[in-house]
Amino acid sequence: MQVISTSIPDVKIIEPKIFGDDRGFFLETFRDNWFREECADVTFVQDNHSKSSQGILRGLHYQTEQTQGKLVRVTSGEVYDVAVDMRRDSETFGQWVGVNLSAHNARQLWVPAGFAHGFYVMSESAEFVYKCTDYYHPSSEVSLRYDDPTLNIDWPLVNGDKPNLSEKDLKGLSFELAPKFENIR
């Protein structure tokens, strides 16, 4: 596996070595000791798996309690994945990173605690899996507006259409009003 830097040093792209032939392929998606040395010294406690149709945007989500770091990847289809730095004391506070993740490129994205996270489905459908460093805590979950003008995220919307959002995401907070993190690393 190889680590690729992003414009936000704490957010990392992980690119696996894929071994394949006409029979199929093999790749390693996670190894604890390598991840701790190369990305972050964290423990994962929960794995999640979602399936979404084209045009669905999930996020931008984060938890103010039981903050979660996420190691995300796509097992079917393609998404545009975004992480927004919500850590007030960070040099990259308010900045975002966007990366194409697909079953084809097999890349993963490490999104540390203190970031809002979301993805937009570009293919007909996509299956998205992720490891979390803490448990889901619905009462502290925040949804940040995907189209906040302060952030100005350049989502690659299919045909320029508005994305399909959940009721929760339709009521997302502006970056200005959304809770921020203090002293989280």
N, C-alpha and C positions, 0 to 999 in steps of 0.2 A: 504494500500500500504506500501511496505517496501523498504528502500533504501539500496543498496548493494554497498560497496566501490569498487573502482578499483585501479590499481597501480598508476593512476593519480587522486589525490584527487578531482579535480574539475569535473571530468567525473564520472557520477553516473549511476548505473543500478537501474531501478525502477521495482519492482516485485509486481503486483497487487494480491489481494485476488480474487480468482475465485470461484463463487458460481454456482454449477451445479448439475443437476440430469439427468434422462433419457429424459427429455424434452428439454434440452439445457443448457445454461449457462448465467451468468451475471457477468460483472466486470466493475469497475470504471477505466477509463483510464486517467482522468485528473480532478483535483480540484485545483483551483487557490490558495486558502489560504494555503492548504497543501503543494503545490509545492513551494510557496514562502518561507515557513518556513523550509522545509526539503531539498530543492535543490538550488534554486536561486530566488532572488527577481527580476524577469523580467516580461515583458509583451509580450505576443505573438500577432503578427499582421497578420500572413499569415499561412494558412494550405495548404499542398501539398500532392499529391497522385500520385504514379507512379506504373507501372506494367512492369516487366522485365522477360525475359526468362532465363533459366539455363545457366550459364557461362558468363552472362553479369556482368561487373564490372563498376560501376558508381562512378567516383571520381578519386582521392581525390580532393574535391572542397572546396574553401573558397572565400570570398569577402574581398578586401582590403578597400573598403568603404561600409558603411551600413553593417557592420559585423553582422553575424547572429549566434545566439545560436539556437540549434535545439533539439527538443524533438522528437525522432524517434521511430517507432514501425512497426511491420509487421502484416498485417491482413490476409494474405494468403501466405503459403509457408515458406521458411527459407532463411536467408541471414547471411553472416558474415560481421559485421559492424565494421568500423575502424575509430578512431579519432586520429589525430596527432597534438601534441602541437606545434604551430607556434609562441608562445609568447616568445620572446627573453629573457625577464626578469623573466621567470618562472623557478622554480627548476626542472621542468619536460620538459623543452624545447627540442624538437627533439624526444621525446618519443611518443610511440603509445599504444593504447589500442584496442584490438579486442574482440568482443562479438558475440555469436550466438543469433540472434533474430528470433523468429518464431511465427506463429499463435498459435502453441501449447503451448509454454512457456509464451506467452503474455508479455514478458519483454519489457521495453522501455529503451532507452539510452539517457541521457542528455549530449549533446555536447555543451559546452559553446562557446561564441564568442571567436575568436582567435585560433580556431582549424580547420585544414583541415579534411574533412569528406568524406567517401565513403563506398560503400558496394558491396559485391559479392554475386550473387544469386546461392545458392547451390541446391535448389529444382527445379522441372520442370519449375515452374514460381513462382514469388513472387509479392505481392502487398505491397508497402511500403508507409506509411503515416508519415508526420512530420509537426510539428508546428515550426514556425520561429519567432525570436524576431525582425527581420527587413525585409524589402521588398527585393525581388530579384533585383539585380543591375548588369545586365549582363556585362556592360563595365568595372567593377572592379573584375570580377570573374577570379580566378586563378585555374588552374588544376595542381596538383602536381603528379609526376610520381608514379604510384602504385608500381612499382618495383625498386624504388630508392635504391641503395646498401647501402647508409648511414643509411636509416631507417630499411632496412632488415625486412619488414613486412612478416609474415608467413601466406600468404593467403592459405586457404584450397581449392586449385583449383581442380575441378572435373577431375579425371583421369590425373592429372598433366598437363592438357592442358593450353594453353595461354588463358586468358580471352578475351571475346568479348568487345572491347572498341569503344567508339565514336571517331570521327575524332579529336575532341578537346582533349580527354584524350590520344590519341596516341601522341599528341604533348605536353604532360605534362612536366612541368619544373622539374629539379632535386631539391632536398631539398636545396642544396648549392646555387642555383641561384634563388630560389623562394623567393618572398618578405616575410618578417617576420613582426610581430607586435611588437610595442614598447608601453609599459605602457597601456596595455589593461587588464582589469579584469572583 
